[in-house]
């Protein structure tokens, strides 16, 4: 497996070691992911880079069978165990939005309610356009969000109506903002891997503003984000929140409900920044550069696709720089 382009150069040796053992580690039922980060001692991150094993619940090593105990080091690289709970991207019941981002807006903008006509609701990330040709004159414009928000977890058809606000927030056919244009298929099942949960809907240029509420306009993209990077996002449910990157190059198993689990590679794990309904939020650094696309999480962590993978696999530009 090649090292993802989003991995910083100084982590490449760790990434090789990670990839050599992660399939074996992920075969342990209690392990939901393997990533790169810093070793944490007494709740405080140290400068030591580590291979991080992600578990639903952290328990004392002496209570586990010997076959499930994570070794203190792998290939001479320290390990660390991090509790992240059950990572979900499924359409759980939505919490009441804490801010007024669930009504109809025209032009629409990043951070507000949106959804395929058959789902509940998620969040608009931002506006984007086709990467080729660039520079040039884009002929089409799109709003960006998750596959499970705009394409109903693969069950939608290109051309389906996209509503703003999403159906859960009162959106009807009268609130159609665009049509599903393309999505990256989510592959479920053993042996399948994914990089993104992402989709775009074609909209009229006049119906969408690229700004993200309380975050601003994205002028650049960070293609190799670092551990510790401070972040912000605005989402339909929790509004404006901040956080930081805890792990990079994470391989994680994400629950989509109805027994469907999808494995994602090359992900970012952040401090908790979201609740159900925030899926699709654009995650940025504090200087207004795009970092990733939020798509899953728990009460303990949030999972983010890298912006590099989103742009590459959808063939779009989110930031001009």
N, C-alpha and C positions, 0 to 999 in steps of 0.2 A: 504494500500500500504506500503510495507516494506521500510525502509530507505536504499538508495543505499549504497553499501560498500565504495564508494568514498567520502562519507560525513565525515569530521573530527569529532571526538567525541564531541568537544566543540560546534558543530553546531547541534547536534542531537535534542535538545529541539526545536530549531528554525525550523528544518525540519519537526517535528511533527506538529507544528502550521501551517507551510506553507501548508502541505498536507491536513490539515483539511479544508482549505478555497480556495485552488487554483482552484478547479472545478467551484466554484461560481464566482470567479474573472475572469476566462477565458471565462465565458459565456458573459462577457461584450465585445461588438464588438471592442472597441478601445484597448483592452488589448491583447497582443500577447504572454505574458509569465509571470511566477512568479518564483522568484529565491531567493537565500540568498546572502547577501553581507554586506556592511557597508553603513550607512546613509551618504549622501553627503549634505553638507551645503555650499552654495556659490561656488559650483564647486570643493570643497575640501573634500575628504573622511574623516570621523571622525572615532574614535575608536569604535563607537556604532554599534553593529551588528544589521541587519535589515532584514525584509522580503521585497524584492524588487519586485515591479510591473513594468513589461516591457510594454511599449506602443509604437505604431508607431510614434505618435507625442504627445509631451507634451504640454498641454494647461492649462490655469488657471482653478482652481477648480470651480470658480463661473460661468464659461461658460458651465459647464456640468450639465446634469440632476442629481438629488440627488442620483439616483440608480447607477450612474457611478463614483461617487466620492470615491476615495480610503480613508478608515479611517486612522487617524494618527497612530493608533496602532492596532494590532491584538493579543488578548490574552496577553496584556501587552508588546508586542514586537513592537518596532517602525517599521513603514513602510517607504519606499522611492519609488519614481516614477522615472524611468529611460527611456529616449527616445532611441530606438534602430532602428527605421525605419522598413521597410518591410524585414524580414529575408528570404533569398532566397537560394535555392540549385539547382534551375532549370538551364537548359542549355542556359543561356543568351548569346548574342553575346560576344565573347571574346575580351578583349583589346589586343593590341599589347604587346608582352612580353618586359619588360624593360631590360632584360638580355638575354644572349644567352643560354637559357635552353630549347630551342625548337627544337634542332637538334638531330640527332641520336647519341647515345652513347652506346658503348659496351666495357667493362661491363657498364650497366646502374647503376644509383645510385639515392638516394633520392633527391627530389627537381626538377626533370626534367619532361618534357611532356610525357604523356601516355594516352591511352584511348582504350575503346572497339571500334571495327571497325565501329560502327553505331553512335558514339557520336562525339563531337568536340574535346576537350582535357581537361585533368586534370593533376594531379601531382602524381608522385610516392612518397609514404611516406618513405618507407625503405624496406629492406628485412626481412623475418621472416621464421619460420619453425614450424612444429607441436609441440605443447606443450607436448604431450605424445608420446613416453616415454622421459623423461628428468630426469637426464642426460642420454645421449645415442647417437646413431648415426642416425641423421635425414635422412629419405629416400627421402624426397621431400623438395623443397625450393620454396618460393613464394615472389612476390612483393605485397605490401599492398597499397590499395587506398580506395576510396569510392565505394559503390554500384553504385551510379549514374555515376561514372567514368568507372568502369570496367564491371558492369552488366547492364548498360543502364536503371537504375531505375526499376529493376526487369524484364525488357523485354528481357534480354539475356538468353542464354542457357549455361550450363556448357560445356566447350570445345570450346566456341567461341574464335576467335582470338583477342589477345590484342596487340596493336601496340605501338611502341616507336620509334619516337614521335607519338602523337595522330594524328588522321586524319586531324584536323584543321591545324596542323603544318607540313603537307605534308606526314604524315605516310601512307604507303600502305601495301599491303600484304607482300611485300618484307621486311618490317620492323617489322614483327611479332616477339615479344619477348617471348610470352608465350600463355597459354590458361586459360580462366576463370576456376577456380577450385571450389570455393564456395563463397557464399555471404549471408549476413543476409537480409532477405526480409524486405522491407520497407512497413509498413502497413498504408494505407491511409484511411481517413474517420473518422467520428464521433465515439468516443468510443475506437479508436485504439491508442496504444502507442508503441513507439520505444525507444531503447537505443542508437543504432548506425546506421550510414550509412556507411557500411564497406564491403569490398570484398577482395579476394586474387586471384592472377593468378599464376599458376605453371610455373616456369622458370628453366632453367639450372643454376646450381650453378655458372658456369663460366661466365654467362651473366649478373650477378647482384652483385654489391658491396653494402654492408649494410650501408656504410657511407652516410651522408646527406650533400650535398654541403653547405659549410660555417657553418654548425652546428656540424658535426662530427659524431662519432659512439655512439650509445646508449648502455650503459652498465648497466643501472638500469632503473626502472620505478617508477614514483611517483603515488601511488595508492590512496592517499587522498590529492590532491592538495589544497593549501590554497589560500584564497583571498589575492591579492597583489603580488602573485608569479610572478617574471619576466620571460619572455618567449622569444623564438626565433623560427623562421621557415624559410624554403626556399621553394618557390613555383614557378610554371611555369610562372606566369605572373608578380608578383611583386618582385621575387627574395628573397633576405634575408631581413627579417623585424623582429622587436622586439615589445613586448607588455607586458601586465600584465593581470592577472586574475581579473576581476571586480566582477563576480558573480559565485557561485557554485550551484549545485543541481537545475539547471534551468529547468523548464518545459516550452517549447516554441513550437509555431506553425510555421512550415517552409513551404514556398511556393515552389512547384516543377514545376510550370507552368501548362498550360492547365487545370486550375482550381483544381489541385491536391494539397492538404495540408496534411502534416503529423505532428503529435504531438510527440515530443521527450521529454523524462524525463531524469533527472540526468546529464544535460549538463553543460559545462563551457562556460561562456560569457567573452570574452576578449575585450580589446581595439581594434580598427580596425587594422587588420594585413593582410588583403587579398582583392583580387578582383576576378572576375570570371576567372576560369582557375587554381586557386590555390587550388581548392578542392582536398583533398587527402593528403595535406601536413602534415607531422609529426610535431607536436608542442612539443618543449622541453624546459626544464629550461636552465639557463645559465651555468649549470655545466654538461650538457650532459646527463640528465635523461629524458626519454620519459614521456610526460604529456598527450597527446591526439592526436586525428585525426581531422583535420580541415575539415568541410563539408558545412558550410553555413555562411551567414553574410549579412551585408549591409555596407553603407558608415560610419555607426556609431558604429558597433560592429561586432565581429566574433564569430561564434558558433563552439564549439569543443566537440567531443565525448571524454569521459574519456578513458585513455589507459587501465584501469582495465576492462571496459565493452568490449572494442574492443578485447582484448586478450581472455577474457572469452567466448564471443559469437562466435568468429571464431576458438577458440581452438588452438591459436598460441602463440609463444613467440617472442616478438619483441626485448627485451633486455634480456641478460642472467642472470643478477642479480635480 
